[in-house]
Amino acid sequence: MTITDTHTGREPVTVRPAGPGDLEALSRMVGRCSPASVRDRMHGGTRHADLLAGIRSALLGGSGTVLVAAEGHRTVGCLELLRPSPGAPVAEMALLVEDARQGAGIGTRLVAAVPAWARGAGVRDVGFSVEAGNGRARRLLRRLGAGRLQARWEQGVVEGTWHVGGL
């Protein structure tokens, strides 16, 4: 599953599953993210090393899948899909786009790749949580499809489930 889009006016954006060889590029991308972007992704944590450890665990530890978005050879975003156990029909997604590329459709391209991944992995529901102050992420989630999204507010956080089965 590789999706390439050339509508950015930059190098084509390619979204694909990451492999162990992507760890260095993912590390550089996380390093280009501000503490505010890391905090939004981690819901309060601001340590880049903690974020990288989670990505590394998902990629190498078998706890999930990481999709990467790249412009040419430069990784500009990633989306982790974590399953509670191997073969579980549910996953949790977490998105990160480097600051300089936020608002350019990178997150939209990553999220658009989720249904194809889900079909191939036997996942029917993808959970997410977004802090109330993260307007870009909230706008992105609103586009996931009427009737396929269940969300509720809990103490300043939108907790939700995206039904991707059958998409």
C-alpha positions as CSV (number, residue, x, y, z in Angstrom):
1,M,0.0,0.0,0.0
2,T,1.8,3.1,-1.3
3,I,-0.1,6.3,-2.0
4,T,1.6,9.1,-4.0
5,D,0.2,12.5,-4.4
6,T,1.8,15.3,-6.5
7,H,-0.6,18.1,-5.7
8,T,1.6,19.9,-3.2
9,G,3.8,21.9,-5.5
10,R,6.7,20.1,-3.8
11,E,8.1,16.7,-4.3
12,P,5.4,14.0,-4.4
13,V,4.1,12.9,-1.0
14,T,4.3,9.2,-0.6
15,V,2.5,7.3,2.2
16,R,3.6,3.8,3.0
17,P,4.2,1.4,5.9
18,A,7.5,2.0,7.6
19,G,10.2,-0.6,8.2
20,P,13.2,-0.8,10.5
21,G,15.3,1.2,7.9
22,D,13.0,4.2,8.5
23,L,14.0,4.7,12.1
24,E,16.8,7.2,11.4
25,A,14.5,9.3,9.1
26,L,11.7,9.1,11.7
27,S,14.1,10.3,14.4
28,R,15.2,13.3,12.3
29,M,11.5,14.1,11.6
30,V,10.6,14.0,15.3
31,G,13.7,16.2,16.0
32,R,12.2,18.8,13.7
33,C,9.0,18.9,15.7
34,S,8.5,21.6,18.4
35,P,7.7,20.7,22.0
36,A,4.1,21.9,21.3
37,S,3.7,19.4,18.5
38,V,5.1,16.6,20.6
39,R,2.8,17.7,23.5
40,D,-0.2,17.6,21.2
41,R,0.7,14.1,20.0
42,M,1.5,12.8,23.5
43,H,-1.3,14.6,25.4
44,G,1.0,16.5,27.8
45,G,4.4,14.8,27.5
46,T,7.0,16.9,25.8
47,R,10.0,14.6,25.6
48,H,11.1,13.8,22.0
49,A,12.9,10.7,23.4
50,D,9.7,9.3,24.8
51,L,7.9,9.8,21.5
52,L,10.7,8.1,19.6
53,A,10.7,5.2,22.0
54,G,7.0,4.6,21.3
55,I,7.5,4.7,17.6
56,R,10.5,2.4,17.8
57,S,8.4,-0.1,20.0
58,A,5.6,-0.1,17.5
59,L,7.9,-0.6,14.6
60,L,10.3,-3.2,16.0
61,G,8.3,-4.7,18.9
62,G,5.4,-5.9,16.8
63,S,2.8,-3.8,18.8
64,G,1.6,-2.0,15.7
65,T,2.2,-0.5,12.3
66,V,3.7,2.9,11.5
67,L,2.8,4.7,8.3
68,V,5.2,7.3,7.0
69,A,4.6,10.3,4.8
70,A,7.7,11.4,2.8
71,E,8.4,14.1,0.3
72,G,11.1,12.5,-1.8
73,H,13.6,11.1,0.7
74,R,12.5,13.4,3.6
75,T,10.1,11.9,6.1
76,V,7.6,14.6,7.1
77,G,5.0,12.7,9.1
78,C,3.9,9.4,10.6
79,L,0.8,7.7,11.9
80,E,1.1,4.9,14.4
81,L,-1.5,2.2,14.6
82,L,-1.3,0.3,17.8
83,R,-3.2,-2.9,18.5
84,P,-3.9,-4.1,22.1
85,S,-2.9,-7.7,21.0
86,P,-1.9,-9.4,17.8
87,G,-4.9,-9.9,15.5
88,A,-7.2,-7.7,17.5
89,P,-9.9,-6.1,15.4
90,V,-9.2,-2.7,16.9
91,A,-6.3,-0.3,16.8
92,E,-5.5,3.2,18.2
93,M,-4.0,5.8,15.9
94,A,-1.6,8.6,16.7
95,L,-0.5,11.2,14.2
96,L,2.5,13.5,14.0
97,V,3.4,15.9,11.2
98,E,6.6,18.0,11.4
99,D,5.8,21.7,12.2
100,A,6.9,23.1,8.8
101,R,4.5,20.8,6.9
102,Q,1.4,21.1,9.2
103,G,-1.6,22.4,7.4
104,A,-0.3,21.1,4.0
105,G,-2.5,17.9,3.8
106,I,0.2,15.5,5.1
107,G,-2.0,14.4,8.0
108,T,-5.0,14.0,5.6
109,R,-2.9,11.8,3.4
110,L,-1.8,9.6,6.3
111,V,-5.3,9.2,7.6
112,A,-6.6,8.4,4.1
113,A,-4.3,5.4,4.1
114,V,-5.8,3.9,7.3
115,P,-8.8,2.1,5.7
116,A,-6.7,0.2,3.2
117,W,-4.3,-0.8,6.0
118,A,-7.2,-1.8,8.2
119,R,-8.8,-4.0,5.6
120,G,-5.5,-5.8,5.1
121,A,-4.9,-6.2,8.8
122,G,-8.4,-7.2,9.8
123,V,-9.1,-4.1,11.8
124,R,-12.6,-2.7,11.8
125,D,-12.4,0.1,14.4
126,V,-9.6,2.7,15.0
127,G,-9.7,4.7,18.2
128,F,-8.2,8.1,18.7
129,S,-8.0,10.9,21.2
130,V,-7.4,14.6,20.5
131,E,-7.0,17.5,23.0
132,A,-9.6,20.2,22.7
133,G,-7.0,22.8,21.8
134,N,-5.7,20.9,18.8
135,G,-7.9,22.5,16.2
136,R,-6.2,21.0,13.1
137,A,-6.5,17.5,14.4
138,R,-10.2,18.1,15.3
139,R,-10.9,19.4,11.8
140,L,-9.2,16.5,10.2
141,L,-11.2,14.0,12.3
142,R,-14.5,15.7,11.3
143,R,-13.8,14.6,7.7
144,L,-13.6,10.9,8.5
145,G,-17.2,10.3,7.4
146,A,-20.6,10.8,8.7
147,G,-22.0,7.7,10.4
148,R,-18.6,6.1,10.7
149,L,-17.3,8.2,13.6
150,Q,-18.3,8.1,17.2
151,A,-16.8,10.8,19.5
152,R,-17.4,12.2,23.0
153,W,-15.8,14.9,25.1
154,E,-14.0,13.7,28.3
155,Q,-12.2,16.4,30.4
156,G,-11.0,18.5,27.5
157,V,-10.2,15.6,25.2
158,V,-12.2,14.2,22.2
159,E,-12.2,10.4,22.6
160,G,-13.5,8.6,19.5
161,T,-13.8,5.5,17.4
162,W,-13.6,5.5,13.6
163,H,-15.4,2.5,12.0
164,V,-13.2,1.7,9.1
165,G,-14.6,-1.8,8.5
166,G,-16.3,-1.9,5.1
167,L,-14.7,1.3,3.8
